[in-house]
Amino acid sequence: MQYITQSYTYTYEVKQSKFIAHFVPIKLFKKKLEELQLDHPKARHFVTAQRYLNEYEQIVEHSSDDGEPKGTSGKPSLMVLQGQNIIESGVIIVRYFGGTKLGTGGLVRAYSEAVNGVINLASLQIYKKEIVQKIILAYNDVRRVEYACQNAYVTIVEKQFLDEVIFILKGKEESVISLLDELQRVVKTL
């Protein structure tokens, strides 16, 4: 699975109609759609497709034709995202009508081309599952564990200083496992 960390834009034109595709990380999707609707008041359609993971690591998908004939825009755009195995991302295609009707096949091709074009511009990252792990350590090992976490690109989400120190860690599964192996004499897992 792949995802993006920044936004990309690509414009595809066919028969004087403009299809402006915006490829955005899912956390920016809703805000970007609102901005585009304000920035493009004369646009005819704002077609969307998105794929993201829910809290159970299941892929959730949505698409909207936004007034285009049913199944000619949102679904083909979503299918491009599926075909590229893209998650945690969405695409918004702003359409300006050029005066010539494209027909259902023409619309499917145009939206698919716009989405493929913007994906080809993007720098895709490989998705790796993150896990959360709670550990217990002694006060005199805090600096050592913090340093090891930083080097392993594991985030310390929370620190609790009680009788012993409790850290809640979050990071890529293999990084957390490797870190725990390295610190096995210093920390206990919960």
C-alpha positions in Angstrom: 0.0 0.0 0.0 1.1 3.5 -0.8 0.3 7.0 0.5 1.3 10.7 0.0 2.6 13.2 2.6 2.0 16.4 0.5 -0.5 17.6 -2.1 -0.2 17.5 -5.9 -2.2 19.1 -8.8 -2.5 18.1 -12.4 -4.7 19.5 -15.2 -6.1 17.4 -18.0 -8.0 19.0 -21.0 -10.2 17.3 -23.5 -12.7 19.1 -25.9 -12.3 22.4 -24.1 -13.3 20.8 -20.7 -10.7 21.1 -17.9 -10.3 18.5 -15.3 -8.1 19.8 -12.5 -7.1 16.9 -10.2 -5.9 17.6 -6.6 -4.3 14.6 -4.9 -4.1 15.2 -1.1 -3.3 13.4 2.1 -6.6 12.3 3.8 -6.1 14.6 6.8 -6.2 17.6 4.5 -9.0 16.3 2.3 -12.1 18.0 3.8 -10.4 21.4 4.1 -9.0 21.2 0.6 -12.5 20.4 -0.8 -13.9 23.5 1.0 -11.1 25.7 -0.3 -11.5 24.5 -3.9 -15.3 25.1 -3.8 -14.5 28.7 -2.7 -11.6 29.2 -5.2 -13.6 27.8 -8.2 -17.1 29.2 -8.0 -17.7 28.7 -11.8 -16.6 25.1 -11.8 -19.4 22.7 -12.8 -18.4 19.6 -10.6 -16.2 18.7 -7.7 -15.8 14.9 -8.1 -14.1 13.1 -5.2 -12.6 9.7 -4.3 -10.8 8.7 -1.1 -9.4 5.7 0.6 -8.2 5.5 4.2 -7.7 3.1 7.1 -10.1 3.0 10.0 -9.0 2.2 13.6 -9.2 -1.6 12.8 -6.8 -1.2 9.8 -9.7 -1.8 7.3 -9.7 0.2 4.1 -12.7 2.6 3.9 -13.6 4.0 0.5 -15.9 6.9 -0.7 -16.5 8.5 -4.0 -18.9 11.2 -5.3 -20.0 12.0 -8.9 -21.2 15.4 -7.8 -23.8 15.8 -10.5 -22.0 13.9 -13.3 -23.9 10.9 -14.7 -23.9 8.1 -12.2 -20.8 5.9 -12.3 -18.9 8.1 -14.8 -16.6 10.1 -12.5 -16.3 9.2 -8.8 -16.2 5.4 -9.2 -13.6 5.5 -12.1 -11.5 7.9 -10.0 -11.7 5.5 -7.0 -10.8 2.6 -9.2 -7.6 4.3 -10.2 -6.7 4.8 -6.5 -7.6 1.1 -5.9 -5.4 0.0 -8.9 -2.4 1.9 -7.5 -3.1 0.5 -4.0 -3.3 4.0 -2.5 -4.5 4.6 1.0 -4.7 7.6 3.4 -5.2 9.8 0.4 -7.9 11.3 -1.7 -8.4 13.0 -5.0 -10.7 16.0 -5.8 -11.2 16.7 -9.5 -12.5 20.2 -10.3 -14.3 20.2 -13.7 -14.9 23.1 -16.0 -17.4 22.3 -18.8 -16.1 23.3 -22.2 -19.4 23.2 -24.1 -19.0 19.7 -25.8 -20.5 16.7 -24.1 -18.1 13.9 -23.7 -20.5 11.0 -23.3 -20.2 8.4 -20.5 -17.1 6.7 -22.0 -15.5 10.1 -22.5 -16.2 11.1 -19.0 -14.8 7.9 -17.6 -11.6 8.3 -19.7 -11.2 11.9 -18.8 -11.5 11.5 -15.0 -9.3 8.4 -15.1 -6.6 10.3 -17.1 -6.8 13.2 -14.6 -6.3 11.0 -11.6 -3.6 8.9 -13.3 -1.8 12.2 -14.3 -1.7 13.5 -10.7 -0.6 10.2 -9.3 2.3 10.1 -11.8 3.5 13.4 -10.4 3.3 12.3 -6.8 6.1 11.0 -4.6 4.4 7.9 -3.1 5.5 6.4 0.2 5.2 2.8 1.2 2.8 2.3 4.0 4.0 0.3 7.0 1.7 -0.5 9.9 2.4 1.4 13.1 1.9 -0.2 16.5 1.6 1.2 20.0 3.6 -0.4 22.9 3.7 0.4 26.6 7.0 -0.1 28.4 8.3 0.3 32.0 11.8 1.4 32.8 13.8 2.8 35.7 14.4 6.5 36.2 18.1 6.2 35.5 17.4 4.6 32.1 15.2 7.4 30.8 17.8 9.3 28.8 19.1 6.0 27.3 15.6 4.9 26.2 14.8 8.4 24.8 18.0 8.4 22.8 17.3 4.8 21.4 13.8 5.8 20.5 15.0 8.9 18.6 17.6 6.8 16.7 14.9 4.1 15.8 12.4 6.7 14.7 9.9 5.6 17.4 7.8 8.3 18.9 7.3 8.5 22.7 3.6 9.4 22.8 3.2 9.7 26.5 5.5 9.6 29.6 4.3 8.8 33.1 6.6 9.2 36.1 5.3 7.1 38.9 7.2 4.5 41.1 8.7 3.5 37.8 8.6 5.3 34.4 6.0 4.3 31.8 6.5 5.3 28.2 3.9 4.7 25.5 5.7 4.3 22.2 4.4 4.5 18.6 6.2 3.6 15.4 6.5 1.2 12.5 6.1 -2.3 13.7 9.6 -3.5 12.7 11.2 -0.4 14.3 9.4 -0.9 17.6 10.3 -4.7 17.7 14.0 -3.9 16.9 14.0 -1.2 19.6 12.6 -3.6 22.2 15.2 -6.2 21.3 17.9 -3.6 21.8 16.5 -2.5 25.2 15.4 -5.9 26.5 17.6 -5.7 29.6 16.4 -2.2 30.4 12.7 -2.2 29.8 9.7 -4.4 30.4 6.7 -4.4 28.1 3.1 -4.2 29.3 
